[in-house]
Amino acid sequence: MANISIGVIGAGLIGRKHIKKAIEHPDFELAGIADLDRDAVSAQYPGIAVFGDYRSLLDQARPQAVIIASPNQSHASIGIECARLGIDMLIEKPVTDTLESAADLLLEVRANKVRTLVGHHRRHHDQVKTLRRLLGDGLIGNLVGVSAIWAAYKPDDYFRIAPWRTQSGGGPILINLIHEIDFLRYTAGEIRGVSAISSSRQRQFPVEDTAGALLEFDAGCIGTVFASDSAVSPWTTEQGVGEAAEFPFSGESSYRFVGSRGSLEFPSLVHWAQADGGQNWNRPIQSQRLFASSIDPYRAQLDHFRDVVLGKAESLLTVEDGARTLIATLAVAEAAASGRRIDLDDRYEALAAGKYPPASQDTNPRKAS
Ligand SMILES: NC(=O)c1ccc[n+]([C@@H]2O[C@H](COP(=O)([O-])OP(=O)(O)OC[C@H]3O[C@@H](n4cnc5c(N)ncnc54)[C@H](O)[C@@H]3O)[C@@H](O)[C@H]2O)c1
């Protein structure tokens, strides 16, 4: 197979991970890196072309595809320029920082027919694929609801080195819950309505440290999700699947999917049911641990991006899909701030029509960070 020439834009925390995966991947050839801090990045990657401006990377190295791993605020403008040049893109999450810019990017992506993948890497875990298959096969009957928790204690340094994390948009809703929202959309179905409350009682920062949301899914399934960056717990997906060394493995499940014929914990994939598909609370219930392998989701994401670029696979998460995740996540923040239930259908429709915000929306959505 001919190697796909790829450029990486932004060589920070996640960009360096992508660079390592791209160098190791037999089907990609790293054409170059762009980062504002050209000298420091050059010193780290001797022998690789490093540009201080991403336009120079696009003009001179001419990659067939790029990974956009720069700060959120730059995703839309860089993505639009890549689309106009016909370059396929893996774009980090959140897809953009505002829904208006997501709609602009979507128009360019469509007009230029480029292929896109958004970096909610969690979709690529084997446990997630297995969960979707089990739910789709009806293992637990009709999906009635899902209960989720994401709770961890971020150290003081996390806020000291990046004070924007204490301000509006820097809290667990837009940093952490966005991954859970994407996961829930992927496994439980589209989110149609959102209600929420949030609190800043633990850290007393302007931004929330804790939030709870009530989610209404397609076909009437109900979800509750709790997120906090001020609580010590083993219940985050990161700890449950052990996807990164910085979040030590707990193996604990942070999700419970409940259905008319049984329940499933995630990521442990413990299945609870009564004998012979029984549905009676007076009868005993038994558990069985099902199996899915643990894989590197970043490598699996790159494998999938290769297949998307080569036209061998439909993207698991296009720019439009990533923008729908952003719509639902921003709605959690908006519902908590306003105390209102937010209906998402007209927002999805406006995005698809390239006319964001919808006429019915009187307030500006908050920025994602
Ligand atoms: N998928 C995930 O789990 C995950 C994890 C972390 C971050 N992210 C996302 O990845 C993106 C980057 O986050 P990070 O934590 O790596 O940030 P970071 O601050 O560590 O790195 C960003 C890098 O981009 C460079 N940069 C800034 N503007 C640029 C531009 N216009 N052109 C080229 N380079 C530019 C900076 O110099 C810096 O090196 C964000 O969108 C973030 O939300 C995703």
The ligand as a MOL file (V3000), in Angstrom:
LIG
                    3D

  0  0  0     0  0            999 V3000
M  V30 BEGIN CTAB
M  V30 COUNTS 44 48 0 0 0
M  V30 BEGIN ATOM
M  V30 1 N -8.4820 13.6020 22.2010 0
M  V30 2 C -8.0220 13.9160 23.3910 0
M  V30 3 O -8.0770 13.1310 24.3320 0
M  V30 4 C -7.3650 15.2450 23.6100 0
M  V30 5 C -6.4820 15.4030 24.6810 0
M  V30 6 C -5.8570 16.6360 24.8370 0
M  V30 7 C -6.1330 17.6810 23.9680 0
M  V30 8 N -7.0260 17.5080 22.9590 0 CHG=1
M  V30 9 C -7.3230 18.6130 22.0310 0
M  V30 10 O -6.1690 18.8180 21.2210 0
M  V30 11 C -5.9740 20.2130 20.9710 0
M  V30 12 C -4.6060 20.6160 21.5090 0
M  V30 13 O -4.5810 20.4160 22.8970 0
M  V30 14 P -3.1900 20.2490 23.6930 0
M  V30 15 O -3.5770 19.8830 25.0750 0
M  V30 16 O -2.2650 19.3810 22.9240 0 CHG=-1
M  V30 17 O -2.6820 21.7570 23.6640 0
M  V30 18 P -1.1900 22.2870 23.8980 0
M  V30 19 O -1.3570 23.6880 24.3710 0
M  V30 20 O -0.4100 21.3190 24.7100 0
M  V30 21 O -0.5610 22.2770 22.4180 0
M  V30 22 C -0.9860 23.0990 21.3710 0
M  V30 23 C 0.2000 23.3130 20.4380 0
M  V30 24 O -0.2590 23.9870 19.2770 0
M  V30 25 C 0.6650 25.0040 18.9240 0
M  V30 26 N -0.0660 26.0140 18.1730 0
M  V30 27 C -0.8560 27.0070 18.6300 0
M  V30 28 N -1.4100 27.6840 17.6160 0
M  V30 29 C -0.9370 27.1210 16.4730 0
M  V30 30 C -1.1190 27.3810 15.0970 0
M  V30 31 N -1.9190 28.3540 14.6760 0
M  V30 32 N -0.4650 26.6210 14.2130 0
M  V30 33 C 0.3600 25.6170 14.6200 0
M  V30 34 N 0.5770 25.3270 15.9260 0
M  V30 35 C -0.0710 26.0580 16.8340 0
M  V30 36 C 1.2310 25.4710 20.2470 0
M  V30 37 O 2.5050 26.0920 20.0780 0
M  V30 38 C 1.3030 24.1730 21.0320 0
M  V30 39 O 2.5400 23.5110 20.8640 0
M  V30 40 C -7.1340 20.9100 21.6390 0
M  V30 41 O -8.1380 21.0990 20.7070 0
M  V30 42 C -7.5690 19.9290 22.7180 0
M  V30 43 O -8.9280 20.0850 23.0780 0
M  V30 44 C -7.6170 16.3050 22.7520 0
M  V30 END ATOM
M  V30 BEGIN BOND
M  V30 1 1 1 2
M  V30 2 2 2 3
M  V30 3 1 2 4
M  V30 4 1 4 5
M  V30 5 2 4 44
M  V30 6 2 5 6
M  V30 7 1 6 7
M  V30 8 2 7 8
M  V30 9 1 8 9
M  V30 10 1 8 44
M  V30 11 1 9 10
M  V30 12 1 9 42
M  V30 13 1 10 11
M  V30 14 1 11 12
M  V30 15 1 11 40
M  V30 16 1 12 13
M  V30 17 1 13 14
M  V30 18 2 14 15
M  V30 19 1 14 16
M  V30 20 1 14 17
M  V30 21 1 17 18
M  V30 22 2 18 19
M  V30 23 1 18 20
M  V30 24 1 18 21
M  V30 25 1 21 22
M  V30 26 1 22 23
M  V30 27 1 23 24
M  V30 28 1 23 38
M  V30 29 1 24 25
M  V30 30 1 25 26
M  V30 31 1 25 36
M  V30 32 1 26 27
M  V30 33 1 26 35
M  V30 34 2 27 28
M  V30 35 1 28 29
M  V30 36 1 29 30
M  V30 37 2 29 35
M  V30 38 1 30 31
M  V30 39 2 30 32
M  V30 40 1 32 33
M  V30 41 2 33 34
M  V30 42 1 34 35
M  V30 43 1 36 37
M  V30 44 1 36 38
M  V30 45 1 38 39
M  V30 46 1 40 41
M  V30 47 1 40 42
M  V30 48 1 42 43
M  V30 END BOND
M  V30 END CTAB
M  END
